[in-house]
Amino acid sequence: MSSFIFILTVVIFIPLFQPALQSKEEPLHLTTPVTVITRPLKQFNPDPWEHPAVTRSIQKGLEKIGCRYNFNPSRIADVYENVIVLNNFAALEQARAWKRQRKIKKLLVGPNLTIRGVAVQLAPEIDYCITPSEWIKNAQIEDQPGLAGRIKIWPSGVDPVFWSPDENTGKEKGNYVLLYCKQQPQEFCLAVESILRINGWNPIRIVYGSYKAKEYKSALKKCKFAIFLSTCETQGIALAEAWSMDVPTLVWNPAVFFDWGRWYRESSSCPYLNDQLGHEWKELTDLQILLKTIESKLPNFQPRNWVLKNMTDEVSAYHLLRIFHQS
C-alpha cells in the first residue's frame, strides 16, 4: 500500500487496512468488545468447516491490539454486543435470534459461511457478510444481487513474528525455489520442476495438506522465491505467509475455475498479488520468460514490508472493528 508524503493527504485518505484515525473519541479497540463464534452455545465439538488459520488470526489480532473479546462463550450472558459468526449455520441461526431479541447490536457473518451465495446471507438480522477478496465478493453478488451494499472484504492476517526471516537468511540462500502444489496433477508439478532445473534453479516441493507450519517456514528460509500452483484462492493465506518471510512469488493464475456446477471466469489464484509481491503467469511459456529475468528483479520486490502494512493479525483486527462501526 502506498505511503503518503504530505500530512494533508494522510488526513484525507485512510488506507483500507490501516487502523482508523480517532479524534476526540476513544480508540476502536477500547469501545468494540467482540464475541467470535464458530459453533452454537454449549456445543463443544469442533466444526469441520472451521478454518484454523482464520480463527487463529482473528483471536490473536484482537488480543494484540488490546480489544476485549471472547471466543465461543458457553453462556448468553457472556456474549458481547458485537458478534461475528465465522462458520456453522446452526451458530448463525442462534445469533440471528439474539439479534431479533436485541441481545446483540451488530452481527457479521463469514468469511467461511459466505464463500458461495446462499439465501440466508440476505437475512435482515445480518449487518454485513464478510468475504476474503474482491473476486469472491463479485461472485457472491452475482449469486445474490441483494448482497450489494451488504458485503465487505475482510482478509485474515498472518503472524509476522512467527513468519519472519532470520537476519542471516538472505546470505544463506542458494539457488533454491519453493514449489507449492495445491491439488494439481503430478505431471504439471513435474513440468514446472523441469523448467526450474533447466533455468538453473533447485526446486523444493511443498504439497498442500501434507506439511506442518515449521516445515513450510524452514523451506521458505532456503528459497529466493516461490512458485504457487493452485487453480484458485479465496485469499491465499499460504501466499501471505511466504510474503511475510520476504519471499516473492510467481503465481500460476488460470483465472477460470469450475466448482459446484458453475464456471467462475473471473476467479483468481492470487487475489492480493501486486508488483511488490511478485508476478502471475498463465502458461508454462510465460513462466519460462519470467525465469529469464527473475534474478535481476528479486531486489525490487518488498513482500514483507507489504505484509507489515496490510496483512498482519493486528491490521486485520483493526479492519474488522471498522466494519463493525459502519452503519
C-alpha atoms as a printed R data frame, in Angstrom:
    type eleno elety resid chain resno       x       y       z
1   ATOM     1    CA   MET     A     1   0.000   0.000   0.000
2   ATOM     2    CA   SER     A     2   1.333   3.385  -0.977
3   ATOM     3    CA   SER     A     3   2.792   5.574   1.742
4   ATOM     4    CA   PHE     A     4   1.695   9.186   1.860
5   ATOM     5    CA   ILE     A     5   4.183  12.042   1.940
6   ATOM     6    CA   PHE     A     6   2.063  15.070   2.738
7   ATOM     7    CA   ILE     A     7   0.266  15.419   6.076
8   ATOM     8    CA   LEU     A     8  -2.831  16.759   4.317
9   ATOM     9    CA   THR     A     9  -3.040  13.591   2.260
10  ATOM    10    CA   VAL     A    10  -2.888  11.447   5.404
11  ATOM    11    CA   VAL     A    11  -5.805  13.339   6.882
12  ATOM    12    CA   ILE     A    12  -7.959  12.951   3.812
13  ATOM    13    CA   PHE     A    13  -7.159   9.419   2.735
14  ATOM    14    CA   ILE     A    14  -7.104   6.489   5.163
15  ATOM    15    CA   PRO     A    15  -5.599   3.306   3.680
16  ATOM    16    CA   LEU     A    16  -8.056   0.415   3.595
17  ATOM    17    CA   PHE     A    17  -6.203  -1.846   6.033
18  ATOM    18    CA   GLN     A    18  -4.789   0.780   8.406
19  ATOM    19    CA   PRO     A    19  -6.178   1.476  11.911
20  ATOM    20    CA   ALA     A    20  -8.902   4.126  11.848
21  ATOM    21    CA   LEU     A    21  -7.835   7.597  12.904
22  ATOM    22    CA   GLN     A    22  -9.678   8.754  16.035
23  ATOM    23    CA   SER     A    23 -10.301  12.361  17.106
24  ATOM    24    CA   LYS     A    24 -11.954  13.210  20.406
25  ATOM    25    CA   GLU     A    25 -13.142   9.603  20.617
26  ATOM    26    CA   GLU     A    26 -11.836   6.529  22.373
27  ATOM    27    CA   PRO     A    27  -9.921   4.130  20.109
28  ATOM    28    CA   LEU     A    28 -11.962   1.450  18.388
29  ATOM    29    CA   HIS     A    29 -10.213  -1.383  20.224
30  ATOM    30    CA   LEU     A    30 -11.383   0.018  23.574
31  ATOM    31    CA   THR     A    31 -15.001   0.578  22.558
32  ATOM    32    CA   THR     A    32 -15.772  -2.506  20.480
33  ATOM    33    CA   PRO     A    33 -15.954  -5.721  22.525
34  ATOM    34    CA   VAL     A    34 -16.343  -8.698  20.184
35  ATOM    35    CA   THR     A    35 -17.652 -12.237  20.506
36  ATOM    36    CA   VAL     A    36 -16.238 -14.703  17.969
37  ATOM    37    CA   ILE     A    37 -18.461 -17.710  17.220
38  ATOM    38    CA   THR     A    38 -17.615 -20.946  15.393
39  ATOM    39    CA   ARG     A    39 -20.275 -23.215  16.912
40  ATOM    40    CA   PRO     A    40 -23.529 -22.889  18.899
41  ATOM    41    CA   LEU     A    41 -23.517 -22.233  22.643
42  ATOM    42    CA   LYS     A    42 -22.728 -25.302  24.750
43  ATOM    43    CA   GLN     A    43 -21.692 -27.330  21.717
44  ATOM    44    CA   PHE     A    44 -18.080 -28.318  22.203
45  ATOM    45    CA   ASN     A    45 -17.389 -30.412  19.118
46  ATOM    46    CA   PRO     A    46 -15.317 -28.511  16.544
47  ATOM    47    CA   ASP     A    47 -16.994 -27.580  13.276
48  ATOM    48    CA   PRO     A    48 -15.390 -29.329  10.261
49  ATOM    49    CA   TRP     A    49 -15.809 -26.128   8.207
50  ATOM    50    CA   GLU     A    50 -13.845 -24.024  10.680
51  ATOM    51    CA   HIS     A    51 -10.712 -22.594   9.096
52  ATOM    52    CA   PRO     A    52  -7.994 -22.764  11.779
53  ATOM    53    CA   ALA     A    53  -5.849 -20.032  10.190
54  ATOM    54    CA   VAL     A    54  -8.772 -17.588  10.102
55  ATOM    55    CA   THR     A    55  -9.808 -18.442  13.660
56  ATOM    56    CA   ARG     A    56  -6.240 -18.060  14.895
57  ATOM    57    CA   SER     A    57  -5.751 -14.721  13.161
58  ATOM    58    CA   ILE     A    58  -8.901 -13.085  14.456
59  ATOM    59    CA   GLN     A    59  -8.204 -14.154  18.056
60  ATOM    60    CA   LYS     A    60  -4.520 -13.186  18.011
61  ATOM    61    CA   GLY     A    61  -5.236  -9.932  16.234
62  ATOM    62    CA   LEU     A    62  -7.879  -8.801  18.725
63  ATOM    63    CA   GLU     A    63  -5.594  -9.867  21.561
64  ATOM    64    CA   LYS     A    64  -2.592  -7.961  20.192
65  ATOM    65    CA   ILE     A    65  -4.480  -4.690  19.732
66  ATOM    66    CA   GLY     A    66  -5.936  -4.943  23.241
67  ATOM    67    CA   CYS     A    67  -9.553  -5.424  22.196
68  ATOM    68    CA   ARG     A    68 -11.857  -7.104  24.706
69  ATOM    69    CA   TYR     A    69 -13.202 -10.279  23.112
70  ATOM    70    CA   ASN     A    70 -14.264 -13.825  23.851
71  ATOM    71    CA   PHE     A    71 -14.399 -16.994  21.789
72  ATOM    72    CA   ASN     A    72 -17.346 -19.398  21.791
73  ATOM    73    CA   PRO     A    73 -18.683 -18.395  25.237
74  ATOM    74    CA   SER     A    74 -20.836 -21.002  26.975
75  ATOM    75    CA   ARG     A    75 -23.434 -18.541  28.336
76  ATOM    76    CA   ILE     A    76 -25.593 -15.984  26.575
77  ATOM    77    CA   ALA     A    77 -24.789 -13.580  29.403
78  ATOM    78    CA   ASP     A    78 -21.162 -13.557  28.235
79  ATOM    79    CA   VAL     A    79 -21.955 -12.682  24.621
80  ATOM    80    CA   TYR     A    80 -20.864  -9.133  23.700
81  ATOM    81    CA   GLU     A    81 -22.974  -6.749  21.627
82  ATOM    82    CA   ASN     A    82 -20.745  -7.227  18.552
83  ATOM    83    CA   VAL     A    83 -20.811 -10.791  17.202
84  ATOM    84    CA   ILE     A    84 -19.065 -12.401  14.268
85  ATOM    85    CA   VAL     A    85 -20.034 -15.930  13.211
86  ATOM    86    CA   LEU     A    86 -17.111 -17.342  11.243
87  ATOM    87    CA   ASN     A    87 -18.782 -20.611  10.265
88  ATOM    88    CA   ASN     A    88 -21.592 -23.049  11.260
89  ATOM    89    CA   PHE     A    89 -25.167 -22.417  10.150
90  ATOM    90    CA   ALA     A    90 -26.622 -23.525  13.487
91  ATOM    91    CA   ALA     A    91 -24.497 -20.890  15.224
92  ATOM    92    CA   LEU     A    92 -25.719 -18.314  12.711
93  ATOM    93    CA   GLU     A    93 -29.362 -19.147  13.410
94  ATOM    94    CA   GLN     A    94 -28.681 -18.758  17.111
95  ATOM    95    CA   ALA     A    95 -27.035 -15.376  16.567
96  ATOM    96    CA   ARG     A    96 -29.916 -14.210  14.369
97  ATOM    97    CA   ALA     A    97 -32.274 -14.994  17.245
98  ATOM    98    CA   TRP     A    98 -30.120 -12.907  19.617
99  ATOM    99    CA   LYS     A    99 -30.346 -10.013  17.178
100 ATOM   100    CA   ARG     A   100 -34.159 -10.282  16.961
101 ATOM   101    CA   GLN     A   101 -34.311 -10.371  20.759
102 ATOM   102    CA   ARG     A   102 -31.991  -7.321  20.888
103 ATOM   103    CA   LYS     A   103 -29.408  -9.167  22.931
104 ATOM   104    CA   ILE     A   104 -26.760  -8.088  20.429
105 ATOM   105    CA   LYS     A   105 -26.395  -4.957  18.304
106 ATOM   106    CA   LYS     A   106 -24.181  -5.939  15.369
107 ATOM   107    CA   LEU     A   107 -23.904  -9.264  13.561
108 ATOM   108    CA   LEU     A   108 -21.237 -10.077  10.975
109 ATOM   109    CA   VAL     A   109 -21.140 -13.386   9.113
110 ATOM   110    CA   GLY     A   110 -18.228 -15.003   7.335
111 ATOM   111    CA   PRO     A   111 -15.866 -15.486   5.756
112 ATOM   112    CA   ASN     A   112 -16.390 -19.264   5.845
113 ATOM   113    CA   LEU     A   113 -20.178 -19.044   5.605
114 ATOM   114    CA   THR     A   114 -20.078 -16.705   2.635
115 ATOM   115    CA   ILE     A   115 -17.910 -18.435   0.067
116 ATOM   116    CA   ARG     A   116 -20.929 -19.158  -2.140
117 ATOM   117    CA   GLY     A   117 -24.179 -17.290  -2.368
118 ATOM   118    CA   VAL     A   118 -26.857 -18.755  -0.083
119 ATOM   119    CA   ALA     A   119 -30.230 -17.255   0.760
120 ATOM   120    CA   VAL     A   120 -29.501 -16.917   4.496
121 ATOM   121    CA   GLN     A   121 -26.950 -14.215   3.666
122 ATOM   122    CA   LEU     A   122 -29.874 -11.903   2.916
123 ATOM   123    CA   ALA     A   123 -31.397 -12.353   6.395
124 ATOM   124    CA   PRO     A   124 -32.339  -8.932   7.831
125 ATOM   125    CA   GLU     A   125 -30.565  -9.651  11.140
126 ATOM   126    CA   ILE     A   126 -27.172  -9.743   9.395
127 ATOM   127    CA   ASP     A   127 -25.496  -6.353   9.228
128 ATOM   128    CA   TYR     A   128 -22.686  -7.413   6.917
129 ATOM   129    CA   CYS     A   129 -21.375 -10.539   5.256
130 ATOM   130    CA   ILE     A   130 -17.591 -10.552   5.093
131 ATOM   131    CA   THR     A   131 -15.610 -12.213   2.346
132 ATOM   132    CA   PRO     A   132 -11.875 -12.678   1.755
133 ATOM   133    CA   SER     A   133 -11.337 -10.915  -1.586
134 ATOM   134    CA   GLU     A   134 -12.772  -8.872  -4.434
135 ATOM   135    CA   TRP     A   135 -13.396 -11.702  -6.888
136 ATOM   136    CA   ILE     A   136 -15.259 -13.726  -4.278
137 ATOM   137    CA   LYS     A   137 -17.357 -10.653  -3.429
138 ATOM   138    CA   ASN     A   138 -18.281 -10.202  -7.080
139 ATOM   139    CA   ALA     A   139 -19.202 -13.879  -7.441
140 ATOM   140    CA   GLN     A   140 -21.408 -13.723  -4.345
141 ATOM   141    CA   ILE     A   141 -23.230 -10.633  -5.582
142 ATOM   142    CA   GLU     A   142 -23.759 -12.387  -8.911
143 ATOM   143    CA   ASP     A   143 -25.337 -15.282  -6.996
144 ATOM   144    CA   GLN     A   144 -27.318 -12.990  -4.691
145 ATOM   145    CA   PRO     A   145 -27.767  -9.447  -6.124
146 ATOM   146    CA   GLY     A   146 -29.381  -8.383  -2.844
147 ATOM   147    CA   LEU     A   147 -25.954  -8.619  -1.198
148 ATOM   148    CA   ALA     A   148 -24.739  -5.488  -2.991
149 ATOM   149    CA   GLY     A   149 -24.030  -2.939  -0.249
150 ATOM   150    CA   ARG     A   150 -24.183  -5.602   2.455
151 ATOM   151    CA   ILE     A   151 -20.915  -7.385   1.818
152 ATOM   152    CA   LYS     A   152 -17.449  -6.279   2.957
153 ATOM   153    CA   ILE     A   153 -13.997  -7.541   2.049
154 ATOM   154    CA   TRP     A   154 -12.053  -8.744   5.068
155 ATOM   155    CA   PRO     A   155  -8.853 -10.783   4.685
156 ATOM   156    CA   SER     A   156  -7.460 -12.501   7.749
157 ATOM   157    CA   GLY     A   157  -3.870 -11.820   8.763
158 ATOM   158    CA   VAL     A   158  -0.645 -13.679   9.464
159 ATOM   159    CA   ASP     A   159   1.697 -13.614  12.435
160 ATOM   160    CA   PRO     A   160   4.753 -11.591  11.308
161 ATOM   161    CA   VAL     A   161   6.758 -12.749  14.327
162 ATOM   162    CA   PHE     A   162   6.480 -16.442  13.516
163 ATOM   163    CA   TRP     A   163   6.634 -15.850   9.749
164 ATOM   164    CA   SER     A   164   9.818 -13.816   9.951
165 ATOM   165    CA   PRO     A   165  13.095 -14.401   8.099
166 ATOM   166    CA   ASP     A   166  16.273 -14.735  10.113
167 ATOM   167    CA   GLU     A   167  18.738 -11.859   9.875
168 ATOM   168    CA   ASN     A   168  21.229 -14.024   8.000
169 ATOM   169    CA   THR     A   169  18.686 -15.873   5.854
170 ATOM   170    CA   GLY     A   170  19.488 -13.918   2.700
171 ATOM   171    CA   LYS     A   171  23.173 -14.739   2.977
172 ATOM   172    CA   GLU     A   172  22.497 -18.455   3.235
173 ATOM   173    CA   LYS     A   173  20.145 -18.819   0.265
174 ATOM   174    CA   GLY     A   174  21.401 -20.697  -2.750
175 ATOM   175    CA   ASN     A   175  19.510 -21.304  -5.982
176 ATOM   176    CA   TYR     A   176  16.536 -22.845  -4.223
177 ATOM   177    CA   VAL     A   177  12.928 -22.190  -5.241
178 ATOM   178    CA   LEU     A   178   9.897 -23.320  -3.278
179 ATOM   179    CA   LEU     A   179   7.245 -25.035  -5.405
180 ATOM   180    CA   TYR     A   180   3.844 -25.014  -3.671
181 ATOM   181    CA   CYS     A   181   1.476 -27.547  -5.245
182 ATOM   182    CA   LYS     A   182  -2.184 -27.418  -4.288
183 ATOM   183    CA   GLN     A   183  -4.445 -30.060  -5.797
184 ATOM   184    CA   GLN     A   184  -2.638 -30.111  -9.135
185 ATOM   185    CA   PRO     A   185  -1.766 -33.105 -11.342
186 ATOM   186    CA   GLN     A   186   1.635 -34.654 -10.745
187 ATOM   187    CA   GLU     A   187   2.516 -34.052 -14.406
188 ATOM   188    CA   PHE     A   188   2.017 -30.298 -14.027
189 ATOM   189    CA   CYS     A   189   4.223 -30.107 -10.934
190 ATOM   190    CA   LEU     A   190   6.935 -32.170 -12.640
191 ATOM   191    CA   ALA     A   191   6.813 -29.933 -15.720
192 ATOM   192    CA   VAL     A   192   7.355 -26.824 -13.586
193 ATOM   193    CA   GLU     A   193  10.205 -28.508 -11.705
194 ATOM   194    CA   SER     A   194  11.827 -29.406 -15.034
195 ATOM   195    CA   ILE     A   195  11.630 -25.793 -16.250
196 ATOM   196    CA   LEU     A   196  13.195 -24.606 -12.994
197 ATOM   197    CA   ARG     A   197  16.113 -27.023 -13.288
198 ATOM   198    CA   ILE     A   198  16.709 -26.097 -16.936
199 ATOM   199    CA   ASN     A   199  16.999 -22.482 -15.797
200 ATOM   200    CA   GLY     A   200  19.483 -23.313 -13.041
201 ATOM   201    CA   TRP     A   201  17.117 -23.428 -10.035
202 ATOM   202    CA   ASN     A   202  16.688 -26.193  -7.457
203 ATOM   203    CA   PRO     A   203  13.010 -26.760  -6.563
204 ATOM   204    CA   ILE     A   204  11.811 -27.713  -3.079
205 ATOM   205    CA   ARG     A   205   8.292 -29.067  -3.332
206 ATOM   206    CA   ILE     A   206   5.657 -28.417  -0.654
207 ATOM   207    CA   VAL     A   207   2.306 -30.143  -1.108
208 ATOM   208    CA   TYR     A   208  -0.862 -28.573   0.290
209 ATOM   209    CA   GLY     A   209  -2.366 -30.531   3.173
210 ATOM   210    CA   SER     A   210   0.742 -32.598   3.855
211 ATOM   211    CA   TYR     A   211   3.083 -30.229   5.681
212 ATOM   212    CA   LYS     A   212   3.398 -28.535   9.052
213 ATOM   213    CA   ALA     A   213   3.985 -24.816   9.556
214 ATOM   214    CA   LYS     A   214   7.577 -25.302  10.758
215 ATOM   215    CA   GLU     A   215   8.390 -27.422   7.700
216 ATOM   216    CA   TYR     A   216   6.965 -24.752   5.391
217 ATOM   217    CA   LYS     A   217   8.831 -21.994   7.215
218 ATOM   218    CA   SER     A   218  12.100 -23.935   7.043
219 ATOM   219    CA   ALA     A   219  11.699 -24.413   3.288
220 ATOM   220    CA   LEU     A   220  10.910 -20.736   2.754
221 ATOM   221    CA   LYS     A   221  14.112 -19.743   4.582
222 ATOM   222    CA   LYS     A   222  16.161 -21.556   1.957
223 ATOM   223    CA   CYS     A   223  14.403 -20.148  -1.115
224 ATOM   224    CA   LYS     A   224  14.924 -16.951  -3.079
225 ATOM   225    CA   PHE     A   225  11.365 -17.027  -4.419
226 ATOM   226    CA   ALA     A   226   8.378 -19.351  -4.615
227 ATOM   227    CA   ILE     A   227   6.109 -20.670  -7.344
228 ATOM   228    CA   PHE     A   228   2.495 -21.405  -6.453
229 ATOM   229    CA   LEU     A   229   0.306 -23.850  -8.352
230 ATOM   230    CA   SER     A   230  -3.329 -23.520  -7.289
231 ATOM   231    CA   THR     A   231  -6.393 -23.220  -9.501
232 ATOM   232    CA   CYS     A   232  -7.944 -20.524  -7.320
233 ATOM   233    CA   GLU     A   233  -7.710 -18.976  -3.859
234 ATOM   234    CA   THR     A   234 -10.307 -17.045  -1.888
235 ATOM   235    CA   GLN     A   235  -7.466 -15.176  -0.158
236 ATOM   236    CA   GLY     A   236  -4.209 -17.127  -0.262
237 ATOM   237    CA   ILE     A   237  -3.002 -17.378   3.334
238 ATOM   238    CA   ALA     A   238  -0.018 -19.562   2.387
239 ATOM   239    CA   LEU     A   239   0.973 -16.825  -0.064
240 ATOM   240    CA   ALA     A   240   0.830 -14.229   2.718
241 ATOM   241    CA   GLU     A   241   2.991 -16.446   4.919
242 ATOM   242    CA   ALA     A   242   5.613 -16.602   2.162
243 ATOM   243    CA   TRP     A   243   5.470 -12.818   1.709
244 ATOM   244    CA   SER     A   244   5.869 -12.323   5.449
245 ATOM   245    CA   MET     A   245   9.069 -14.394   5.156
246 ATOM   246    CA   ASP     A   246  10.169 -11.882   2.492
247 ATOM   247    CA   VAL     A   247   9.823 -14.482  -0.263
248 ATOM   248    CA   PRO     A   248   8.321 -13.112  -3.516
249 ATOM   249    CA   THR     A   249   6.037 -15.356  -5.550
250 ATOM   250    CA   LEU     A   250   5.455 -16.310  -9.178
251 ATOM   251    CA   VAL     A   251   1.853 -17.482  -9.176
252 ATOM   252    CA   TRP     A   252   0.072 -19.578 -11.778
253 ATOM   253    CA   ASN     A   253  -3.277 -17.860 -12.326
254 ATOM   254    CA   PRO     A   254  -5.552 -19.571 -14.872
255 ATOM   255    CA   ALA     A   255  -8.313 -17.017 -13.996
256 ATOM   256    CA   VAL     A   256 -11.022 -19.604 -14.511
257 ATOM   257    CA   PHE     A   257 -12.480 -22.045 -12.011
258 ATOM   258    CA   PHE     A   258 -15.235 -24.684 -12.103
259 ATOM   259    CA   ASP     A   259 -16.968 -25.608  -8.857
260 ATOM   260    CA   TRP     A   260 -20.393 -26.871  -7.838
261 ATOM   261    CA   GLY     A   261 -21.627 -26.925 -11.432
262 ATOM   262    CA   ARG     A   262 -20.587 -23.361 -12.221
263 ATOM   263    CA   TRP     A   263 -17.750 -21.705 -14.108
264 ATOM   264    CA   TYR     A   264 -16.118 -18.723 -12.435
265 ATOM   265    CA   ARG     A   265 -14.433 -16.863 -15.294
266 ATOM   266    CA   GLU     A   266 -13.062 -14.000 -13.216
267 ATOM   267    CA   SER     A   267 -11.539 -16.083 -10.441
268 ATOM   268    CA   SER     A   268  -8.034 -15.651  -9.068
269 ATOM   269    CA   SER     A   269  -5.373 -17.833  -7.522
270 ATOM   270    CA   CYS     A   270  -3.624 -14.728  -6.154
271 ATOM   271    CA   PRO     A   271  -6.204 -12.076  -5.131
272 ATOM   272    CA   TYR     A   272  -3.664  -9.819  -3.408
273 ATOM   273    CA   LEU     A   273  -0.680 -10.207  -5.712
274 ATOM   274    CA   ASN     A   274   0.920  -6.932  -6.821
275 ATOM   275    CA   ASP     A   275   4.254  -5.614  -8.073
276 ATOM   276    CA   GLN     A   276   5.721  -5.597  -4.566
277 ATOM   277    CA   LEU     A   277   4.943  -9.281  -4.100
278 ATOM   278    CA   GLY     A   278   5.766 -10.967  -7.411
279 ATOM   279    CA   HIS     A   279   4.208 -11.802 -10.778
280 ATOM   280    CA   GLU     A   280   1.453 -14.018 -12.093
281 ATOM   281    CA   TRP     A   281   1.676 -16.297 -15.129
282 ATOM   282    CA   LYS     A   282  -0.771 -18.404 -17.080
283 ATOM   283    CA   GLU     A   283   1.132 -20.685 -19.469
284 ATOM   284    CA   LEU     A   284   4.384 -22.569 -18.975
285 ATOM   285    CA   THR     A   285   5.908 -20.402 -21.688
286 ATOM   286    CA   ASP     A   286   5.076 -17.338 -19.552
287 ATOM   287    CA   LEU     A   287   6.933 -18.900 -16.630
288 ATOM   288    CA   GLN     A   288   9.967 -19.599 -18.830
289 ATOM   289    CA   ILE     A   289  10.092 -15.922 -19.823
290 ATOM   290    CA   LEU     A   290   9.804 -14.771 -16.208
291 ATOM   291    CA   LEU     A   291  12.629 -17.050 -15.125
292 ATOM   292    CA   LYS     A   292  14.997 -15.454 -17.634
293 ATOM   293    CA   THR     A   293  14.996 -12.171 -15.685
294 ATOM   294    CA   ILE     A   294  13.794 -13.104 -12.195
295 ATOM   295    CA   GLU     A   295  17.258 -12.962 -10.631
296 ATOM   296    CA   SER     A   296  17.657  -9.275 -11.516
297 ATOM   297    CA   LYS     A   297  14.117  -8.450 -10.347
298 ATOM   298    CA   LEU     A   298  14.349 -10.038  -6.896
299 ATOM   299    CA   PRO     A   299  15.829  -6.945  -5.161
300 ATOM   300    CA   ASN     A   300  12.847  -4.858  -6.350
301 ATOM   301    CA   PHE     A   301  10.239  -6.893  -4.500
302 ATOM   302    CA   GLN     A   302   9.202  -5.870  -0.971
303 ATOM   303    CA   PRO     A   303   6.848  -8.650   0.190
304 ATOM   304    CA   ARG     A   304   7.489  -8.450   3.941
305 ATOM   305    CA   ASN     A   305   7.092  -4.676   4.018
306 ATOM   306    CA   TRP     A   306   3.754  -5.039   2.243
307 ATOM   307    CA   VAL     A   307   2.530  -7.638   4.746
308 ATOM   308    CA   LEU     A   308   3.552  -5.496   7.727
309 ATOM   309    CA   LYS     A   309   1.423  -2.647   6.355
310 ATOM   310    CA   ASN     A   310  -1.516  -4.636   5.040
311 ATOM   311    CA   MET     A   311  -1.957  -8.201   6.277
312 ATOM   312    CA   THR     A   312  -0.767  -8.804   9.843
313 ATOM   313    CA   ASP     A   313  -3.110 -10.115  12.532
314 ATOM   314    CA   GLU     A   314  -3.248  -6.618  14.057
315 ATOM   315    CA   VAL     A   315  -4.098  -4.841  10.798
316 ATOM   316    CA   SER     A   316  -6.790  -7.421  10.082
317 ATOM   317    CA   ALA     A   317  -8.295  -6.978  13.569
318 ATOM   318    CA   TYR     A   318  -8.499  -3.192  13.198
319 ATOM   319    CA   HIS     A   319 -10.136  -3.600   9.821
320 ATOM   320    CA   LEU     A   320 -12.753  -5.888  11.385
321 ATOM   321    CA   LEU     A   321 -13.538  -3.316  14.092
322 ATOM   322    CA   ARG     A   322 -14.067  -0.644  11.444
323 ATOM   323    CA   ILE     A   323 -16.607  -2.882   9.705
324 ATOM   324    CA   PHE     A   324 -18.491  -3.263  12.988
325 ATOM   325    CA   HIS     A   325 -18.640   0.537  13.244
326 ATOM   326    CA   GLN     A   326 -20.001   1.093   9.735
327 ATOM   327    CA   SER     A   327 -23.683   1.951   9.696
